[in-house]
Amino acid sequence: MKEITRYGLTLAVICLLASTVLALVNGFTAPQIKLQKEKEEQAALKEVMPQAAAFKAKTQDGKVLYYKAYDHADKLAGFIVKCEGKGYSSAIESLAGLDLKLNITDVKILAQNETPGLGTRITGREFLAQFKGKSPAGLGGVDAITGSTISSRAVIDSIKKRTSELEGQLSQEIENAG
């Protein structure tokens, strides 16, 4: 009985030390991880709307609804919406750029953990180039990737859903800018 108690206490001390070290490392790295994610998102904004000179986030309840993109003359150039859909093995986050006619300018995958070699093909230019110039309602013409239809559909459906949710607000922004 004494031996079991000793083993139990030893295990408890090891767990306490390990969790303390883990908490310290997390506390130290969390701000840097957040900063790096923000930098990557800013670079992605420029990728999906290269003609824009500045971006302004439109938030609600502390969450970004969409970004307004402005040209060098500080005129509204378009919008960028952040979309999220459930893929085969994880959530897929993407950004979709929209011009003032609400047609897609480009799409960028921000985060995904899909099956390497199959689901990860959604990040390829061949797949993403299909979105350019299409209206979100007309994404039925985007071909899913063979062997990766769940991941492909997740991207397509998330963009359709998010843009339809925001369509009224985006149209109002265009009217106010004009």
C-alpha positions in Angstrom: 0.0 0.0 0.0 2.9 2.4 0.9 4.4 1.7 -2.5 1.2 2.5 -4.4 0.9 5.8 -2.5 4.6 6.7 -3.3 4.0 5.9 -7.0 0.8 8.0 -7.0 2.6 11.0 -5.4 5.5 10.7 -7.8 3.1 10.6 -10.7 1.2 13.7 -9.3 4.5 15.7 -9.0 5.6 14.8 -12.5 2.1 15.8 -13.9 2.2 19.1 -11.9 5.7 19.9 -13.2 4.8 19.0 -16.8 1.6 21.0 -16.8 3.4 24.0 -15.2 6.0 24.0 -17.9 3.4 23.6 -20.6 1.4 26.5 -19.2 4.5 28.7 -19.1 5.4 27.8 -22.7 1.9 28.5 -23.9 1.8 31.9 -22.1 5.1 32.9 -23.7 4.2 31.7 -27.3 0.5 32.6 -27.5 1.0 36.3 -28.3 3.7 35.5 -30.9 1.4 32.9 -32.5 -1.4 35.4 -32.6 0.8 38.1 -34.1 2.1 35.7 -36.8 -1.5 34.7 -37.7 -2.4 38.4 -38.1 0.6 39.0 -40.4 -0.3 36.0 -42.5 -3.9 37.2 -42.8 -2.8 40.7 -43.8 -0.6 39.2 -46.5 -3.5 37.0 -47.6 -5.8 40.1 -47.8 -3.3 41.7 -50.3 -3.2 38.4 -52.3 -7.0 38.2 -52.9 -7.3 42.0 -53.5 -3.9 43.1 -55.0 -5.3 46.5 -56.3 -6.2 47.5 -52.7 -4.0 49.9 -50.8 -5.7 49.6 -47.4 -8.1 47.3 -45.6 -10.5 48.1 -42.8 -12.2 45.4 -40.8 -16.0 45.6 -40.3 -16.6 43.9 -36.9 -19.6 42.8 -34.9 -19.3 41.6 -31.3 -15.5 41.6 -31.6 -15.5 39.3 -34.6 -14.6 40.3 -38.1 -17.5 40.1 -40.5 -15.6 41.3 -43.6 -12.9 43.7 -44.7 -13.5 46.7 -46.8 -10.7 47.2 -49.4 -9.7 50.7 -50.5 -7.7 51.8 -53.5 -4.9 54.4 -53.5 -7.4 57.2 -53.8 -9.2 55.9 -50.6 -12.2 54.8 -52.7 -14.0 51.5 -51.9 -12.5 48.9 -54.2 -14.2 45.8 -52.9 -14.6 43.4 -50.0 -12.9 40.4 -48.5 -15.0 37.9 -46.6 -13.6 35.2 -44.3 -15.3 31.9 -44.8 -15.2 28.7 -42.8 -16.5 25.2 -43.8 -16.2 21.7 -42.4 -13.9 19.7 -44.7 -13.1 16.0 -44.5 -10.8 16.1 -41.5 -10.9 19.7 -40.3 -12.4 23.1 -40.6 -11.2 25.0 -43.7 -10.7 28.7 -43.4 -10.5 30.8 -46.6 -10.7 34.4 -47.7 -12.7 35.4 -50.8 -12.1 38.8 -52.5 -15.2 40.5 -54.0 -15.3 43.4 -56.4 -18.0 46.1 -56.3 -20.2 43.9 -58.5 -19.8 41.2 -55.8 -17.9 38.9 -58.2 -15.0 36.9 -56.8 -11.6 38.4 -57.5 -9.6 35.6 -55.9 -9.7 33.0 -53.1 -7.0 32.1 -50.6 -7.0 29.2 -48.2 -5.9 30.4 -44.8 -6.0 27.2 -42.7 -6.7 23.5 -43.4 -5.6 20.1 -42.1 -7.0 17.9 -44.8 -5.5 14.7 -46.0 -2.0 15.3 -47.5 -1.9 14.7 -51.3 -5.7 14.7 -51.6 -7.5 17.3 -49.6 -4.6 19.7 -49.5 -5.0 20.1 -53.3 -7.7 22.7 -52.5 -4.8 25.1 -51.9 -3.5 24.7 -55.5 -3.8 27.4 -58.1 -5.7 25.1 -60.5 -8.6 24.8 -58.1 -8.6 28.3 -56.8 -8.4 29.9 -60.2 -11.8 28.6 -61.1 -13.4 31.1 -58.7 -12.1 34.2 -60.4 -14.8 36.4 -62.0 -17.7 34.2 -60.8 -20.5 35.4 -58.7 -20.9 33.5 -55.4 -24.3 32.3 -56.7 -22.6 30.9 -59.8 -20.1 28.7 -58.1 -21.9 25.6 -59.4 -19.5 25.7 -62.3 -16.5 25.2 -60.1 -15.2 21.6 -60.5 -14.5 19.7 -57.3 -11.2 17.9 -57.1 -11.4 14.2 -57.9 -10.7 12.3 -54.7 -11.2 15.4 -52.6 -14.8 16.3 -53.2 -15.6 16.9 -49.5 -12.8 19.4 -49.1 -13.6 21.1 -52.4 -17.3 21.3 -51.6 -16.5 22.7 -48.1 -14.6 25.6 -49.8 -17.3 26.2 -52.4 -20.2 26.0 -50.0 -18.6 28.2 -47.3 -18.0 31.0 -49.8 -21.6 30.7 -51.1 -23.0 30.7 -47.6 -20.9 33.5 -46.2 -21.4 35.8 -49.2 -25.2 35.2 -49.2 -25.3 36.1 -45.4 -23.5 39.3 -46.0 -24.9 40.3 -49.4 -27.3 42.9 -48.0 -24.7 44.5 -45.9 -22.2 44.6 -48.8 -24.8 46.1 -51.2 -25.5 48.8 -48.6 -21.8 49.5 -48.3 -21.6 49.9 -52.1 -24.6 52.3 -52.1 -23.1 54.4 -49.3 -19.8 54.7 -51.1 -21.4 55.7 -54.4 
